[in-house]
Amino acid sequence: LNSNCLTSLMSTNYKDDLSSFEDDGDSDEENESDAIHPMDVLLALIHCSDDFLRQILYSKLATCQLAVPLLLPDPKKGTVTLMLWAMRSIVKEWKQPNGVSTEQRIVDCTAPIVSFMRYGNLNEFSKSELLSNILSKHNHFFYWNLIDGPTPKRRAVDGLVDVCWYLPSGKKDDTFHSVVTFANLHGDCSSHPQQREFLAKA
């Protein structure tokens, strides 16, 4: 990102921007807290970005081996956006079992999708942690509660579906021998029928 863009982002009142995505029924306890969940900051940034900046953000997230939003909810409007255009900038490379390398835009890659959803509240169990452990023993692809102490309450993340990809290295100990897409629905899937039905069909 160029210096002008960084300067603009640093001068942004992120608390006001984030509050525009909060539900009107937020409790006084939530509003009194200054702690902001990292995923809420990311979603607010994506919502406030144009298509070009979104492609840059997605490319940077993918380069850092982090999951990117596929279905982006707008809590204020009640809409869900499929973020394929933002993902057009993501290029991945992997190796087939015969050692042949393939490099391709991820939106053009045909791969099976494994979706993770939960019903109800299971705060003691993290799907994101499980997914990260399946994909790699070294990288944290999906964010979960890694912060020491109490984790800030999520204000806008529920309903988000983020995705990442398992990319085989062509070695015998690969967990999978072809590209696999992993999708993670945040929050109780019974409260997000649009996202649940999309993932069920995918």
C-alpha positions in Angstrom: 0.0 0.0 0.0 1.3 3.5 -0.8 2.0 6.1 1.9 -1.1 8.1 1.0 -3.4 5.1 1.6 -1.6 4.2 4.9 -1.9 7.8 6.1 -5.7 7.8 5.3 -6.2 4.5 7.2 -4.2 5.7 10.2 -6.2 8.9 10.4 -9.6 7.1 10.2 -11.8 7.0 13.3 -12.1 3.3 13.3 -14.5 3.3 16.4 -17.0 5.3 14.6 -16.7 3.2 11.4 -17.1 0.0 13.3 -20.1 1.3 15.2 -22.0 1.7 12.0 -21.9 -2.1 11.6 -23.2 -2.9 15.1 -26.7 -4.0 15.8 -28.9 -1.3 17.5 -29.6 -3.8 20.3 -26.0 -3.9 21.6 -25.9 -3.8 25.4 -24.4 -0.9 27.4 -21.7 -3.2 28.6 -20.5 -3.8 25.1 -20.6 -0.1 24.2 -18.6 0.8 27.3 -15.7 -1.4 26.3 -12.9 0.1 24.2 -11.6 -3.4 23.3 -12.2 -4.2 19.6 -12.1 -7.7 18.3 -9.4 -8.0 15.5 -11.8 -9.6 13.1 -14.2 -6.8 13.5 -11.5 -4.3 12.5 -10.7 -6.4 9.4 -14.4 -6.5 8.4 -14.9 -2.8 8.9 -11.8 -2.1 6.8 -13.1 -4.4 4.0 -16.6 -2.8 4.1 -15.0 0.7 3.8 -12.7 -0.3 0.9 -13.4 0.0 -2.8 -13.0 -3.0 -5.1 -9.4 -2.2 -6.0 -8.2 -1.9 -2.3 -10.1 -5.1 -1.5 -8.1 -7.0 -4.0 -4.9 -5.7 -2.5 -6.1 -6.7 1.0 -7.1 -10.2 -0.1 -3.8 -10.7 -1.8 -1.9 -9.6 1.3 -4.0 -11.9 3.5 -3.5 -14.9 1.2 0.3 -14.2 1.0 0.4 -14.3 4.8 -1.4 -17.7 4.7 -4.5 -16.3 6.3 -8.2 -17.1 5.5 -10.1 -14.5 3.4 -13.8 -13.6 3.6 -15.9 -15.4 1.0 -19.4 -14.4 2.2 -19.3 -11.0 3.8 -22.3 -10.0 5.9 -23.5 -6.5 6.4 -25.1 -6.5 9.9 -26.8 -3.2 9.3 -28.4 -4.0 5.9 -28.9 -7.7 6.5 -27.2 -8.5 3.2 -24.5 -11.0 2.3 -21.9 -10.4 -0.5 -20.1 -13.0 -2.4 -16.5 -11.7 -2.6 -15.3 -13.4 -5.7 -14.1 -10.2 -7.3 -11.8 -9.4 -4.4 -10.4 -12.9 -4.6 -9.4 -12.5 -8.3 -5.9 -11.2 -7.2 -5.1 -14.4 -5.3 -2.7 -16.7 -7.1 -1.6 -20.0 -5.5 1.0 -22.6 -6.4 1.0 -26.3 -5.5 2.5 -29.6 -6.6 0.8 -32.7 -7.9 1.8 -36.2 -6.7 4.1 -36.5 -9.8 6.0 -33.4 -8.8 4.6 -31.1 -11.5 4.0 -27.6 -10.2 0.8 -25.7 -11.0 0.2 -22.0 -10.5 -3.3 -20.6 -11.0 -5.7 -17.9 -9.9 -7.6 -19.5 -7.0 -11.0 -18.4 -8.5 -10.2 -20.5 -11.6 -9.3 -23.6 -9.6 -11.8 -26.4 -9.3 -11.5 -27.9 -5.9 -13.8 -29.7 -3.4 -15.1 -27.6 -0.5 -15.2 -28.8 3.1 -17.5 -26.5 5.2 -17.4 -26.2 9.0 -20.5 -25.0 10.8 -21.9 -25.2 14.3 -25.3 -25.2 15.9 -25.7 -23.4 19.2 -23.0 -21.9 21.4 -19.9 -24.0 22.1 -17.5 -21.4 23.4 -15.2 -24.0 24.8 -14.6 -25.4 21.3 -13.0 -23.5 18.4 -13.7 -24.6 14.8 -11.0 -22.1 13.7 -8.4 -23.8 15.8 -9.4 -27.2 14.6 -9.2 -26.1 11.0 -5.8 -24.5 11.4 -4.5 -27.7 13.0 -5.8 -29.8 10.0 -4.2 -27.5 7.5 -0.8 -27.0 9.2 1.0 -27.6 12.4 2.9 -24.4 12.0 0.6 -21.7 10.6 -2.6 -20.3 12.0 -4.8 -19.9 8.9 -8.0 -19.0 10.8 -8.1 -16.5 13.7 -9.2 -17.8 17.0 -8.8 -16.6 20.6 -5.0 -16.5 20.9 -5.0 -13.3 23.0 -4.1 -13.6 26.7 -6.9 -12.6 29.0 -10.5 -12.0 28.0 -11.2 -11.8 24.3 -13.2 -8.7 23.1 -16.8 -9.6 22.2 -17.4 -9.9 18.4 -19.7 -7.3 17.0 -19.8 -7.9 13.3 -18.1 -11.2 12.7 -21.1 -13.6 13.1 -22.3 -14.7 9.7 -18.9 -14.3 8.1 -17.7 -17.2 6.0 -14.0 -17.2 5.4 -12.0 -19.7 3.3 -8.5 -20.9 2.9 -6.9 -23.6 0.8 -4.8 -26.7 1.4 -2.1 -26.7 -1.2 -0.2 -30.1 -1.6 3.6 -30.0 -1.8 3.9 -33.1 -3.8 5.3 -35.1 -0.9 4.1 -38.5 0.3 3.1 -37.1 3.8 0.7 -34.5 2.3 -2.6 -34.7 4.1 -4.4 -34.3 0.8 -2.9 -34.8 -2.7 -5.0 -32.1 -4.5 -6.2 -28.6 -3.6 -9.0 -28.5 -1.0 -11.0 -25.5 0.0 -12.0 -25.1 3.7 -14.8 -22.8 4.6 -15.6 -21.7 8.1 -19.0 -20.1 9.1 -18.6 -17.9 12.2 -21.4 -17.9 14.7 -24.5 -20.2 15.1 -25.4 -21.4 11.6 -29.1 -21.6 12.6 -29.0 -17.8 12.7 -27.6 -17.4 9.3 -29.8 -19.4 6.8 -28.3 -17.7 3.6 -24.8 -18.7 4.4 -25.8 -22.2 5.6 -27.7 -22.9 2.4 -24.9 -21.6 0.2 -22.4 -23.9 1.9 -24.7 -26.8 1.8 -25.1 -26.4 -2.0 -21.4 -25.7 -2.5 
